[in-house]
C-alpha cells in the first residue's frame, strides 16, 4: 500500500497518481463553474454532487497518506500535509458553519491546485529553487520595498501641490510607485510637472532592473536545483524521497 500511495514506479502507483490528478482538475473546473451567474438549480445540484465525490476522494487520500507515513506527525505538519488538509477543510466547515458570514473560507478550496505540485517534477524543482534562493529573494523584496517608499516620497513632493487629490499623501503615492516601478504604467495617475516627469524617468530606469532581477535569481536557482537532482539520480536516490 505504501508503494502505491507514495511511489510511482509501479502501474498501481502511477494509476493512483493519475486518479488524484484527474480528481483535482475536476474539482477546479467544478469550482469555476459555480461562479457562473444564474445557474439552474439542477446544475447546482450536480456541481454539489461532484464536490461531495471529489472531497470524499481527497479525504480518503489524506487518511491513506497519514496511515502509510513513517512518521504521521511529520506528514501532517509538512507542506503537502497542510495543503491536503486545507483542500478538504472548507467542505467540512461549510457543513457546520454558515459560510455566507465567512466567505473567505471558500477561497481555501483553491488550495487544491497546490496538490498538483506533488505530481510535477518541474514544479517540485521550482519549489527547491525558491528554497535555494530564499535569502536572495528576501533581500530583493526588502530592497524593492525601500525603492517603492522612496519613489512614493519623491513623487509626492513633486506632485502634491498641483495634484492634491491624486497625490494626497505618501500612502496615496504608493500606488503610482508600484505601477511605475514595475513598468506597468496604467496611466490612471501620472505626474504633470517637469520635476515629476524627470523623477519618473529615473524611476522607470530603475524599474527595468528591478523587474529583471527575480528572473535571474530564479534561473540561477533552477540550474542549481537541476544539478542537485542529477547528483541524486547518479547516487540512486529518489528525488521524491528527498521532499
TORKOL-4160 file (C-alpha; in steps of 0.2 Angstrom, whole numbers, padded with zeros to 4 digits, m for minus):
243
<pt num="1" X="0000" Y="0000" Z="0000"/>
<pt num="2" X="0014" Y="0012" Z="0004"/>
<pt num="3" X="0022" Y="0009" Z="m0013"/>
<pt num="4" X="0006" Y="0013" Z="m0021"/>
<pt num="5" X="0002" Y="0029" Z="m0011"/>
<pt num="6" X="0020" Y="0037" Z="m0011"/>
<pt num="7" X="0028" Y="0029" Z="m0026"/>
<pt num="8" X="0026" Y="0030" Z="m0045"/>
<pt num="9" X="0037" Y="0016" Z="m0050"/>
<pt num="10" X="0023" Y="0003" Z="m0052"/>
<pt num="11" X="0007" Y="0003" Z="m0063"/>
<pt num="12" X="m0004" Y="0004" Z="m0047"/>
<pt num="13" X="0006" Y="0019" Z="m0040"/>
<pt num="14" X="0005" Y="0028" Z="m0057"/>
<pt num="15" X="m0014" Y="0024" Z="m0058"/>
<pt num="16" X="m0016" Y="0031" Z="m0041"/>
<pt num="17" X="m0007" Y="0047" Z="m0046"/>
<pt num="18" X="m0017" Y="0049" Z="m0062"/>
<pt num="19" X="m0033" Y="0047" Z="m0052"/>
<pt num="20" X="m0029" Y="0060" Z="m0039"/>
<pt num="21" X="m0023" Y="0072" Z="m0053"/>
<pt num="22" X="m0039" Y="0070" Z="m0063"/>
<pt num="23" X="m0049" Y="0072" Z="m0047"/>
<pt num="24" X="m0040" Y="0089" Z="m0044"/>
<pt num="25" X="m0044" Y="0095" Z="m0061"/>
<pt num="26" X="m0062" Y="0090" Z="m0060"/>
<pt num="27" X="m0063" Y="0099" Z="m0043"/>
<pt num="28" X="m0056" Y="0115" Z="m0050"/>
<pt num="29" X="m0067" Y="0115" Z="m0065"/>
<pt num="30" X="m0082" Y="0112" Z="m0054"/>
<pt num="31" X="m0077" Y="0127" Z="m0043"/>
<pt num="32" X="m0075" Y="0138" Z="m0058"/>
<pt num="33" X="m0092" Y="0133" Z="m0065"/>
<pt num="34" X="m0100" Y="0138" Z="m0048"/>
<pt num="35" X="m0095" Y="0156" Z="m0051"/>
<pt num="36" X="m0106" Y="0157" Z="m0067"/>
<pt num="37" X="m0121" Y="0168" Z="m0063"/>
<pt num="38" X="m0139" Y="0162" Z="m0065"/>
<pt num="39" X="m0135" Y="0143" Z="m0064"/>
<pt num="40" X="m0150" Y="0132" Z="m0064"/>
<pt num="41" X="m0155" Y="0123" Z="m0048"/>
<pt num="42" X="m0152" Y="0106" Z="m0057"/>
<pt num="43" X="m0135" Y="0111" Z="m0062"/>
<pt num="44" X="m0130" Y="0117" Z="m0045"/>
<pt num="45" X="m0136" Y="0100" Z="m0038"/>
<pt num="46" X="m0125" Y="0091" Z="m0050"/>
<pt num="47" X="m0110" Y="0103" Z="m0045"/>
<pt num="48" X="m0113" Y="0099" Z="m0027"/>
<pt num="49" X="m0113" Y="0080" Z="m0030"/>
<pt num="50" X="m0096" Y="0082" Z="m0039"/>
<pt num="51" X="m0090" Y="0092" Z="m0024"/>
<pt num="52" X="m0095" Y="0078" Z="m0012"/>
<pt num="53" X="m0087" Y="0065" Z="m0023"/>
<pt num="54" X="m0070" Y="0074" Z="m0025"/>
<pt num="55" X="m0069" Y="0079" Z="m0007"/>
<pt num="56" X="m0073" Y="0061" Z="m0002"/>
<pt num="57" X="m0059" Y="0055" Z="m0013"/>
<pt num="58" X="m0047" Y="0069" Z="m0006"/>
<pt num="59" X="m0052" Y="0064" Z="0012"/>
<pt num="60" X="m0048" Y="0045" Z="0008"/>
<pt num="61" X="m0031" Y="0050" Z="0000"/>
<pt num="62" X="m0027" Y="0061" Z="0015"/>
<pt num="63" X="m0031" Y="0047" Z="0028"/>
<pt num="64" X="m0021" Y="0034" Z="0017"/>
<pt num="65" X="m0006" Y="0046" Z="0017"/>
<pt num="66" X="m0007" Y="0048" Z="0036"/>
<pt num="67" X="m0008" Y="0029" Z="0038"/>
<pt num="68" X="0006" Y="0024" Z="0027"/>
<pt num="69" X="0018" Y="0038" Z="0033"/>
<pt num="70" X="0033" Y="0033" Z="0043"/>
<pt num="71" X="0030" Y="0047" Z="0054"/>
<pt num="72" X="0012" Y="0053" Z="0053"/>
<pt num="73" X="0015" Y="0069" Z="0063"/>
<pt num="74" X="0029" Y="0074" Z="0051"/>
<pt num="75" X="0017" Y="0072" Z="0036"/>
<pt num="76" X="0003" Y="0081" Z="0044"/>
<pt num="77" X="0013" Y="0097" Z="0048"/>
<pt num="78" X="0023" Y="0096" Z="0031"/>
<pt num="79" X="0019" Y="0107" Z="0016"/>
<pt num="80" X="0010" Y="0094" Z="0007"/>
<pt num="81" X="0001" Y="0088" Z="0023"/>
<pt num="82" X="m0006" Y="0105" Z="0026"/>
<pt num="83" X="m0011" Y="0108" Z="0008"/>
<pt num="84" X="m0020" Y="0091" Z="0008"/>
<pt num="85" X="m0029" Y="0096" Z="0024"/>
<pt num="86" X="m0034" Y="0113" Z="0018"/>
<pt num="87" X="m0040" Y="0106" Z="0002"/>
<pt num="88" X="m0054" Y="0097" Z="0011"/>
<pt num="89" X="m0057" Y="0108" Z="0026"/>
<pt num="90" X="m0069" Y="0121" Z="0018"/>
<pt num="91" X="m0081" Y="0107" Z="0013"/>
<pt num="92" X="m0082" Y="0101" Z="0031"/>
<pt num="93" X="m0083" Y="0119" Z="0038"/>
<pt num="94" X="m0097" Y="0123" Z="0027"/>
<pt num="95" X="m0107" Y="0108" Z="0034"/>
<pt num="96" X="m0106" Y="0116" Z="0051"/>
<pt num="97" X="m0104" Y="0134" Z="0048"/>
<pt num="98" X="m0114" Y="0146" Z="0038"/>
<pt num="99" X="m0101" Y="0152" Z="0026"/>
<pt num="100" X="m0111" Y="0167" Z="0020"/>
<pt num="101" X="m0104" Y="0175" Z="0035"/>
<pt num="102" X="m0086" Y="0169" Z="0032"/>
<pt num="103" X="m0085" Y="0168" Z="0013"/>
<pt num="104" X="m0066" Y="0169" Z="0014"/>
<pt num="105" X="m0066" Y="0150" Z="0019"/>
<pt num="106" X="m0072" Y="0146" Z="0002"/>
<pt num="107" X="m0056" Y="0153" Z="m0006"/>
<pt num="108" X="m0047" Y="0139" Z="0004"/>
<pt num="109" X="m0054" Y="0127" Z="m0009"/>
<pt num="110" X="m0041" Y="0135" Z="m0021"/>
<pt num="111" X="m0028" Y="0126" Z="m0011"/>
<pt num="112" X="m0032" Y="0110" Z="m0021"/>
<pt num="113" X="m0022" Y="0117" Z="m0036"/>
<pt num="114" X="m0006" Y="0116" Z="m0025"/>
<pt num="115" X="m0009" Y="0097" Z="m0024"/>
<pt num="116" X="m0004" Y="0096" Z="m0042"/>
<pt num="117" X="0014" Y="0101" Z="m0036"/>
<pt num="118" X="0017" Y="0084" Z="m0029"/>
<pt num="119" X="0014" Y="0076" Z="m0046"/>
<pt num="120" X="0025" Y="0088" Z="m0056"/>
<pt num="121" X="0044" Y="0086" Z="m0056"/>
<pt num="122" X="0046" Y="0103" Z="m0064"/>
<pt num="123" X="0035" Y="0112" Z="m0051"/>
<pt num="124" X="0045" Y="0102" Z="m0037"/>
<pt num="125" X="0061" Y="0109" Z="m0045"/>
<pt num="126" X="0054" Y="0126" Z="m0044"/>
<pt num="127" X="0050" Y="0124" Z="m0026"/>
<pt num="128" X="0068" Y="0118" Z="m0022"/>
<pt num="129" X="0075" Y="0133" Z="m0032"/>
<pt num="130" X="0065" Y="0145" Z="m0022"/>
<pt num="131" X="0072" Y="0137" Z="m0006"/>
<pt num="132" X="0089" Y="0138" Z="m0013"/>
<pt num="133" X="0087" Y="0157" Z="m0017"/>
<pt num="134" X="0076" Y="0162" Z="m0002"/>
<pt num="135" X="0089" Y="0173" Z="0005"/>
<pt num="136" X="0092" Y="0182" Z="m0011"/>
<pt num="137" X="0074" Y="0184" Z="m0014"/>
<pt num="138" X="0071" Y="0190" Z="0003"/>
<pt num="139" X="0084" Y="0204" Z="0001"/>
<pt num="140" X="0076" Y="0208" Z="m0016"/>
<pt num="141" X="0059" Y="0211" Z="m0008"/>
<pt num="142" X="0067" Y="0222" Z="0005"/>
<pt num="143" X="0077" Y="0232" Z="m0007"/>
<pt num="144" X="0061" Y="0234" Z="m0018"/>
<pt num="145" X="0051" Y="0239" Z="m0003"/>
<pt num="146" X="0063" Y="0253" Z="0001"/>
<pt num="147" X="0063" Y="0259" Z="m0018"/>
<pt num="148" X="0044" Y="0259" Z="m0018"/>
<pt num="149" X="0044" Y="0270" Z="m0002"/>
<pt num="150" X="0057" Y="0282" Z="m0009"/>
<pt num="151" X="0048" Y="0283" Z="m0026"/>
<pt num="152" X="0032" Y="0287" Z="m0017"/>
<pt num="153" X="0040" Y="0301" Z="m0006"/>
<pt num="154" X="0049" Y="0308" Z="m0021"/>
<pt num="155" X="0033" Y="0310" Z="m0032"/>
<pt num="156" X="0023" Y="0316" Z="m0018"/>
<pt num="157" X="0035" Y="0331" Z="m0015"/>
<pt num="158" X="0034" Y="0335" Z="m0034"/>
<pt num="159" X="0016" Y="0332" Z="m0037"/>
<pt num="160" X="0006" Y="0336" Z="m0021"/>
<pt num="161" X="0004" Y="0354" Z="m0024"/>
<pt num="162" X="m0003" Y="0353" Z="m0042"/>
<pt num="163" X="m0012" Y="0336" Z="m0040"/>
<pt num="164" X="m0018" Y="0336" Z="m0021"/>
<pt num="165" X="m0031" Y="0323" Z="m0025"/>
<pt num="166" X="m0021" Y="0310" Z="m0034"/>
<pt num="167" X="m0005" Y="0313" Z="m0023"/>
<pt num="168" X="m0014" Y="0317" Z="m0007"/>
<pt num="169" X="m0001" Y="0308" Z="0004"/>
<pt num="170" X="0014" Y="0296" Z="0003"/>
<pt num="171" X="0002" Y="0282" Z="0005"/>
<pt num="172" X="m0009" Y="0288" Z="m0010"/>
<pt num="173" X="0008" Y="0290" Z="m0020"/>
<pt num="174" X="0012" Y="0272" Z="m0016"/>
<pt num="175" X="0000" Y="0266" Z="m0030"/>
<pt num="176" X="0009" Y="0276" Z="m0043"/>
<pt num="177" X="0026" Y="0270" Z="m0036"/>
<pt num="178" X="0020" Y="0252" Z="m0038"/>
<pt num="179" X="0013" Y="0254" Z="m0056"/>
<pt num="180" X="0029" Y="0264" Z="m0062"/>
<pt num="181" X="0042" Y="0254" Z="m0053"/>
<pt num="182" X="0035" Y="0238" Z="m0061"/>
<pt num="183" X="0034" Y="0247" Z="m0078"/>
<pt num="184" X="0016" Y="0243" Z="m0080"/>
<pt num="185" X="0010" Y="0261" Z="m0082"/>
<pt num="186" X="m0009" Y="0260" Z="m0081"/>
<pt num="187" X="m0009" Y="0279" Z="m0084"/>
<pt num="188" X="m0023" Y="0282" Z="m0071"/>
<pt num="189" X="m0011" Y="0293" Z="m0061"/>
<pt num="190" X="0004" Y="0302" Z="m0068"/>
<pt num="191" X="0015" Y="0317" Z="m0065"/>
<pt num="192" X="0012" Y="0333" Z="m0074"/>
<pt num="193" X="0026" Y="0344" Z="m0068"/>
<pt num="194" X="0043" Y="0344" Z="m0076"/>
<pt num="195" X="0052" Y="0339" Z="m0060"/>
<pt num="196" X="0039" Y="0325" Z="m0058"/>
<pt num="197" X="0042" Y="0318" Z="m0076"/>
<pt num="198" X="0061" Y="0319" Z="m0074"/>
<pt num="199" X="0059" Y="0309" Z="m0057"/>
<pt num="200" X="0048" Y="0297" Z="m0066"/>
<pt num="201" X="0061" Y="0294" Z="m0080"/>
<pt num="202" X="0073" Y="0289" Z="m0066"/>
<pt num="203" X="0061" Y="0278" Z="m0058"/>
<pt num="204" X="0057" Y="0269" Z="m0074"/>
<pt num="205" X="0075" Y="0266" Z="m0077"/>
<pt num="206" X="0077" Y="0258" Z="m0060"/>
<pt num="207" X="0061" Y="0248" Z="m0063"/>
<pt num="208" X="0068" Y="0239" Z="m0078"/>
<pt num="209" X="0082" Y="0232" Z="m0067"/>
<pt num="210" X="0070" Y="0228" Z="m0053"/>
<pt num="211" X="0059" Y="0218" Z="m0064"/>
<pt num="212" X="0073" Y="0208" Z="m0072"/>
<pt num="213" X="0082" Y="0203" Z="m0055"/>
<pt num="214" X="0069" Y="0190" Z="m0050"/>
<pt num="215" X="0071" Y="0181" Z="m0067"/>
<pt num="216" X="0090" Y="0180" Z="m0065"/>
<pt num="217" X="0089" Y="0174" Z="m0047"/>
<pt num="218" X="0076" Y="0160" Z="m0051"/>
<pt num="219" X="0085" Y="0155" Z="m0067"/>
<pt num="220" X="0101" Y="0153" Z="m0057"/>
<pt num="221" X="0092" Y="0143" Z="m0043"/>
<pt num="222" X="0084" Y="0132" Z="m0055"/>
<pt num="223" X="0101" Y="0127" Z="m0063"/>
<pt num="224" X="0107" Y="0123" Z="m0045"/>
<pt num="225" X="0091" Y="0113" Z="m0042"/>
<pt num="226" X="0093" Y="0103" Z="m0058"/>
<pt num="227" X="0111" Y="0099" Z="m0053"/>
<pt num="228" X="0105" Y="0093" Z="m0036"/>
<pt num="229" X="0093" Y="0081" Z="m0045"/>
<pt num="230" X="0106" Y="0075" Z="m0056"/>
<pt num="231" X="0118" Y="0071" Z="m0042"/>
<pt num="232" X="0104" Y="0062" Z="m0033"/>
<pt num="233" X="0100" Y="0052" Z="m0048"/>
<pt num="234" X="0118" Y="0047" Z="m0050"/>
<pt num="235" X="0118" Y="0041" Z="m0032"/>
<pt num="236" X="0102" Y="0031" Z="m0035"/>
<pt num="237" X="0092" Y="0042" Z="m0023"/>
<pt num="238" X="0073" Y="0046" Z="m0027"/>
<pt num="239" X="0070" Y="0064" Z="m0029"/>
<pt num="240" X="0053" Y="0062" Z="m0022"/>
<pt num="241" X="0060" Y="0054" Z="m0006"/>
<pt num="242" X="0070" Y="0070" Z="m0003"/>
<pt num="243" X="0055" Y="0081" Z="m0002"/>
